[in-house]
Amino acid sequence: VQTKLGGVTSRKQLEQDVATILGTGFFANAQFSTRNLPTGVGVVFQVEPIVVRSVQLANARLLTPEIANEAFRPQIGTPVSLALLNQGVEQINRWYAQNGYSLGRVAIVRANRNGTITLEVAEGVVNDVKFRFANREGQFVDAQGQPIRGRTRESFLRQETQLKPGQIVREAVIRQDEQRLKRLGLFEQVTHRLEGDAQRVTVVYELI
């Protein structure tokens, strides 16, 4: 809140402070009261915490309601607690990591006054799969600054890899693709790079 000890305030400022408090998503209701003191004005913000009733998911394809409800079970039926929310988020992020979805995570947590916690997740959806060629020195551009052109058709490489746009990035699948490309006997080295973010990922296989 903008109202500070030793500062000045007004009814408009206090109303803005109430709006800020409600905007945190932790309270179902808030109001203020003032009283005159010998040294100035005392301000009391009276708040009614939101009691969590349910958890719902947004953008989830892998994460199930059962897993989310189990992670946030200590929070259900109690006032919203930042500590309990963080514990639930950490548990879900661990679930993604333990199942090989290294980019999966809870991106946003929202609460409404009805007690519904919404978890917006980013699971690492593949936006594109690319192949980037390098020379034996590991350089991806030539002396003129142009990308190194491979002698293998990309359409053939796409047939040899499992990961496709629209799928979820999983480290095990990427490693299998790397091994499959190596077994072709066409490349000295095969690695990968992830570009973008957990909502729109471009997987780049780098080939020497």
C-alpha positions in Angstrom: 0.0 0.0 0.0 1.1 3.6 -0.6 -0.1 4.9 2.8 3.0 4.9 4.9 3.8 5.8 8.6 4.8 9.4 8.8 3.5 10.2 5.3 0.3 11.9 4.1 -2.8 10.3 2.8 -6.3 11.0 1.5 -9.5 9.2 1.0 -8.7 8.7 -2.6 -5.3 7.2 -1.7 -6.8 4.9 0.9 -9.4 3.7 -1.7 -6.5 2.9 -4.1 -4.8 1.0 -1.3 -7.9 -1.1 -0.8 -8.0 -1.8 -4.5 -4.3 -2.8 -4.4 -5.0 -5.2 -1.5 -7.9 -6.8 -3.3 -5.7 -7.0 -6.4 -3.3 -9.4 -4.7 -5.9 -12.1 -4.9 -5.5 -13.1 -1.3 -8.6 -11.3 0.1 -12.3 -11.6 -0.5 -13.1 -8.2 0.9 -11.1 -5.2 2.3 -12.0 -1.8 3.7 -10.4 0.9 5.8 -11.2 3.0 8.8 -9.4 6.0 10.3 -9.2 7.5 13.8 -7.7 10.7 15.1 -4.6 10.3 17.2 -2.6 13.0 19.1 0.2 12.7 16.5 -1.9 12.4 13.4 -4.3 9.8 11.9 -4.4 6.1 12.5 -5.4 3.9 9.6 -6.7 0.3 9.9 -7.2 -1.9 6.9 -9.7 -4.6 7.6 -9.4 -7.7 5.4 -11.3 -10.9 4.8 -9.0 -13.7 3.6 -10.1 -15.9 0.7 -10.7 -19.5 1.7 -9.5 -21.9 -1.0 -12.3 -24.1 -2.3 -10.9 -25.7 -5.4 -8.0 -25.8 -7.9 -8.3 -25.6 -11.7 -5.8 -25.8 -14.5 -5.1 -23.7 -17.6 -3.0 -24.8 -20.6 -2.4 -28.3 -19.0 -2.0 -31.3 -21.3 0.2 -33.5 -19.1 -0.7 -32.3 -15.6 -4.0 -33.8 -14.3 -6.5 -32.3 -11.9 -5.7 -35.3 -9.5 -2.0 -34.4 -9.3 -2.8 -30.7 -8.9 -5.3 -31.3 -6.1 -2.9 -33.6 -4.3 -0.2 -30.9 -4.4 -2.5 -28.2 -3.1 -4.5 -30.4 -0.6 -3.0 -28.6 2.5 -4.4 -25.3 1.1 -7.9 -26.5 0.5 -10.4 -25.2 3.1 -8.0 -22.7 4.6 -7.3 -19.0 3.9 -4.9 -18.4 1.0 -1.3 -18.8 2.2 1.6 -17.7 0.1 3.8 -20.4 1.8 1.3 -23.2 1.0 0.9 -21.9 -2.6 4.6 -22.0 -3.0 4.8 -25.5 -1.6 2.2 -26.7 -4.1 3.9 -25.0 -7.0 7.3 -26.5 -6.1 5.7 -30.0 -5.9 4.1 -29.7 -9.3 7.4 -28.4 -10.8 9.2 -31.4 -9.3 6.6 -33.7 -10.9 7.4 -32.2 -14.3 11.1 -32.7 -13.7 10.8 -36.2 -12.4 8.8 -37.3 -15.4 11.3 -35.9 -17.9 9.5 -32.7 -18.9 12.4 -30.3 -18.1 10.6 -27.2 -19.3 7.2 -27.9 -17.5 6.4 -25.5 -14.7 3.6 -23.4 -13.1 3.8 -20.0 -14.8 1.0 -18.1 -13.0 -1.1 -18.6 -9.9 -4.3 -16.7 -9.6 -7.0 -16.7 -6.9 -10.6 -15.3 -7.2 -13.0 -14.3 -4.5 -14.9 -17.5 -4.8 -11.9 -19.4 -3.5 -10.8 -21.0 -6.8 -7.0 -21.2 -7.4 -6.1 -21.2 -11.1 -2.8 -22.6 -12.1 -1.6 -21.6 -15.5 1.1 -23.9 -16.6 3.7 -23.9 -19.4 4.7 -27.4 -20.4 7.2 -26.8 -23.2 5.1 -27.2 -26.3 7.3 -27.6 -29.4 6.6 -24.7 -31.8 9.2 -25.9 -34.4 12.0 -28.4 -35.0 15.1 -27.1 -36.9 18.4 -28.6 -38.1 21.5 -26.4 -38.0 24.7 -27.5 -39.7 28.2 -26.7 -38.6 31.6 -27.3 -40.1 34.3 -29.3 -38.5 35.5 -26.3 -36.5 32.0 -26.1 -35.0 31.1 -22.9 -36.8 27.6 -22.4 -38.0 28.4 -19.6 -40.6 31.0 -19.5 -43.3 33.6 -16.8 -44.0 30.9 -14.6 -45.6 28.7 -14.9 -42.6 26.2 -17.2 -44.4 24.7 -20.3 -42.6 26.6 -23.5 -43.3 24.6 -25.6 -45.8 24.3 -29.3 -45.0 24.4 -32.0 -47.7 21.6 -33.9 -46.1 18.0 -33.0 -47.0 16.0 -31.7 -44.0 12.9 -33.7 -45.1 15.0 -36.9 -44.6 16.2 -35.8 -41.2 12.6 -35.0 -40.1 11.6 -38.6 -41.0 14.3 -39.9 -38.8 13.3 -37.8 -35.7 10.4 -38.5 -33.4 9.9 -35.0 -32.0 7.3 -33.0 -33.9 5.7 -29.5 -33.6 2.8 -29.6 -31.1 4.4 -32.2 -28.9 5.7 -31.6 -25.4 9.5 -31.4 -25.0 10.8 -34.5 -23.3 14.5 -35.0 -22.7 14.3 -38.8 -23.3 12.8 -38.2 -26.8 15.4 -35.7 -27.7 18.2 -38.1 -26.6 16.6 -40.8 -28.7 16.5 -38.5 -31.7 20.2 -37.6 -31.2 21.2 -41.3 -31.1 19.1 -42.0 -34.2 20.8 -39.2 -36.1 24.2 -40.4 -35.0 23.5 -43.9 -36.2 23.0 -42.6 -39.7 26.8 -42.3 -39.9 26.5 -38.9 -41.6 27.6 -36.7 -38.7 30.6 -36.4 -36.4 28.6 -34.8 -33.6 24.9 -34.3 -32.8 23.7 -31.9 -30.0 20.6 -29.9 -29.5 19.6 -26.4 -28.3 16.3 -25.2 -27.0 15.2 -21.7 -28.1 12.2 -19.6 -27.1 10.4 -20.2 -23.8 8.3 -22.9 -22.1 5.2 -21.9 -23.9 6.7 -21.9 -27.5 9.9 -23.9 -27.8 12.0 -24.3 -30.9 14.2 -27.4 -30.8 17.4 -27.1 -32.8 19.5 -30.2 -33.6 23.0 -29.0 -34.3 24.9 -31.3 -36.7 28.6 -31.4 -37.6 
